[in-house]
Amino acid sequence: MDGTDKYLLSFKDYYFIRSLIDIDALENLEDFEIRDDDVFIITFPKSGTIWAQQILCLIYFEGHRNKTENVETALRVPFMEYNLHKLDFSKRPSPRILSSHIPYYLAPKGLKDKKAKIVYIYRNPKDVLISYYHFSNLAVAFQPSENLEQFMERFLDGKVMGSHWFDHIRGWYEHKHDFNILFMKYEDMKKDLRSSVLKLCSFLEKELSEKDLDAVVRQSTFQNMKSDPLANYDYFLKDLVGTRTNDGCFLRKGTVGDWKHHLTVEQNERFDRIFQRNMKDFPLEFTWDINEE
């Protein structure tokens, strides 16, 4: 046994983190009560979840935008399946914003009414791989790897929280007509954050003044988020999840193309072959390095 069962729990062919998941919550996911004005951020892990949480908090909550309220984004936009704060979602005021890594087939039935909104953030999988590798070695709830090669094997085999990256994005995209969903590319958000915020506002039917829009963009840049204790998830990582080292942080680099500094030529070519095999004829485009655009 490679230790996977120690760290991962398989539920309906999808992997969750064993030590963090509430099995009762999983078994009741299908019947999770959805409100018409709910907004879900759905991602494969390490694809911009916290970034999207911060942006939506800034769009929706004036007290977050003008810094008059001292509430972490992890509490404003909690995870549906990883309810580490033991929140009673039924008592949350509307509009509720929730995060999730679930695949399309585990989505609550109410999400298919197409009134509640889903924002799906996707990122090029090579950068996801590198970010996930570093994070897995940092957080004690995740299975560590001796080297990138070992983690890459797990990632490509789908033996990580979130299972197969390819299945996750394909599943949500190919069933997009069942949901009220907007697909946002991480790299587009990096290239033009302001346009991305405007696109989100349009989808969410939220109008912001120029001043408020400026505040959203300014406070959701990577560097400003990394230094903001309400947004950087450091307390969440250290106090709730636990770390293997004291010098790691949840938000590491947030760059595009970091995979070039880690993957060998052979690893990159193997990844490309598997990507082409799994994503052939897939209509969404991927950006591997912003400098090449």
N, C-alpha and C positions, 0 to 999 in steps of 0.2 A: 504494500500500500504506500502511495506517495505522500500521504498526509492530507490529501484533498478533503476526505470525509471529516477530518478534525475541524476544518475551517469552513467548509461549505455544506449547506443543506439543500438538497434537491427537492423541489416542489413543482409537480406537473412539468417535469423536464426543464426546469429553470433553476439556476443556482443563486442562492441567497447566502449572506454571511451568517453562519450558524449562531455565533455568540451575540449577535445584535438583533436578530429577527424574532418577532413574536408570532409563533405558529398559529395562534388563534386569529390574529389579524390576517394572516395569509388565507386561512380557511374561510374568512368572511369577506375577502376582497371583492368577490363578485357582487355582493350585496351592499357594498359600501355606498351610503346614500349620497347621491350627487345633486348639487343645487345648480340651477340654471346659470348662475353667475360665477360658478367655480372656474378657476384657471389652474391647469396642470402644466408643470414643466416636466417633460419626459426626456431622458437622456440615457445613453449607455454610459457607464461610469467613466469619469475623467474626460468628459466631452464639453465641459463648460457649464455644469450644473450650478455651481456657486455664483458664477458670473451672471447667469440668467436670473437667479434668485435676487441678487443685488439690484439688477436693472428693474425687475418687476416691483420690488419693494419701493424703489425710488419713484417709479411711475404711479403706483397706487397710494402710497402713504406719505402724506405731506410731512408728518412728524419725522419720518425717516429722511426725507429730502432736505428739510431745513434743520435737521439735527436737534430738534426739540424733544425727541423721544429716544430713550436709551434701550432699544430692543434689538437683540441680535437677529440677523436674517434667518438663522437656523430656527428661530422661534416664530418669526413672521411667515416663513415659507417652509413648514416642517415636511419631513418625508412621510409619506403615507404608510409605507411598509416598514420603515425603521423608526418607530415612534419612541425614541430614546427618552424623550421628556414626558412620556405618559400623558399626552394631551387628549382631551375629550373633543374629538373633531366635530361632534354634533353640536357642541356649545360654542364653537368658533364663530365670531361675527362674519357676516358676508361683506364684501366678497372674500372667499377663502382662496388663497394661493397655496398649492401643494406641489411637492416634488416627488418624483418616482423614477425608478430604473426598470419598472416592470415591462415585460413584452406585451404586445397588443392583445394576446389571447387571455391575459390575466386581468385586463382592464375591467373596472366595475361596469356592470350592465348599463347603468345610468349614463355613462359617457357616450353611449351610442345614440342617445336622444339628439345629439348634435347641437345642444344648446350650450353646454359647458365647453370651454375652449382648452385646446392643448397646444403648447409651444414645444416642438421637438427640435432640440439643438443637436446637430451632428458635426463631427470633426474628423479630419483625415485619420485613418486608423493607425498609421505609423506613429503619429504623435500621441494618440491615445495609448498605444502600446508602451511607449517610453515613459509617459506620465504615470501610467498604471504600475509599471515595474518599480519606479522609485517609491510610489505611495505604498505598494504592497510590502516593501521592505521597511517602511517607516511605521505603519499602523499595526499594532499587535493583533488585531482581530483578523488580519489578512495573512495568507500563507507567504512567507518570505521565499526568495529565490537566491541561489548561490551566484547566479550570473544572469545576464540578459537572455542568453540562449535557452536556459531552463524556463524562464518566465515566458519567452516567446512560444515555446512548445505548449505550455498551459493555455496561453491566450488563443492560439490557433486551434487548439483542441476544444475550446469553450469551457475549460475547467477553471473559471474565474467567476466572481460575482458578476452577474449579467450574462453568463454563458457566452454563446457565439456572437461576436460583434456583427458579423454578416447577417445572421438571422434576425437580430434585433432591429437593425435599420430596414432591412428588407420587409420584415413583418409589418412594421408600422407604415411604411410607405405603400406597400401593396394593399393595405386595408385602410388607406387614408379616407376613402369615400364613406367609411363607417363612422368617421369622427369629424369634429370641427377642429381641424388641425393645421398649423402653420409650421413649415419646415424652415429652420434658420441655420445657415452654415457658419460655424465658428470662425472660419477664416475671413468671411465677409464682415463679420462683426469686428474683427481685428483691423481690417483694412479701412472700414468706414463705420465707426461706432454710431455716429450721429444718424446716418441714414438707416442703420439697423434699428435704432431706438424709435425712429419715426415709423418704420415698417411695423414694429411691434405695437406701437400706439394705435395705428390704423386697424390692425387685426383685433386689438383689445377694445377698440372703440373708446379710447381715452384721448382727450385733447389736453395738451400742455401748452402753457405760454412759452415764449422764447426763453425767458428767464428760468422757468422750471426745466425746460428741455436741456438748457446749458448745465443746470445742476445735476441732472440725471447722467449726462455724458461725462461730466467732470468726476463725479464720485464713483463711476463704474469703470474707470480705467484700471488696468491691472495693478499699477503701482499704488494708486490711491486705495484700492481694495486691500492690497497686501498689508498696508500700514493701518488699516481701520479695524480695531478689535471687534466691532459689531459685524463686520463682513468677512473677515479672513478665516473664520472657523478654527482658529488656533485653540481656543478654550474647548471647543467641541472635540477636537482631536486629542488634546492632552487630558481633559477631565472625564470625558465620556467613553472614548474609544481606547486611548492609551497609545504611547509611542515607544519604539525600541531605542530611540536616541533623543537627546534633549535639543539637538540643533536642527531638527527637521521642521517643516511647516506644511500646512495643507496646500497653500498656494505656492507652487515652486517657481515656475518660469512663465507659463502662459504664452509661450511663443509659438510661431509656426515654423516648421522645418527642423525642430530640434532632433528629430530622428536621424538626420544626416551626421550628427556628432556621435551616434551610438551604434547604429547598425553597420555590420561589416558588409562588404560587397555581396558576399554569398548569402547572408541573411536577407539583405534587401531584395536580391533577385528571387529568393524563395518566397518572400512575402508578396512580391509582385505577381508571381505565378498563381499563388493561392487567391490573391485579390481578383485577378482577371477571371479565374475559374468561377468564383463565387458571385462576382458583380457584373458579369457580362450582360450587356443590354440593360443595365440599371440606369434609369434616366437622371438621377441626381449627379451633379458634378462634384469632384473633389479637388481641393487645392492642396498641393504637397509642399509648396514653399512660396511665400508671398513675393519674394524677390524675383521670381521667374515670371510673375504676372505682367 
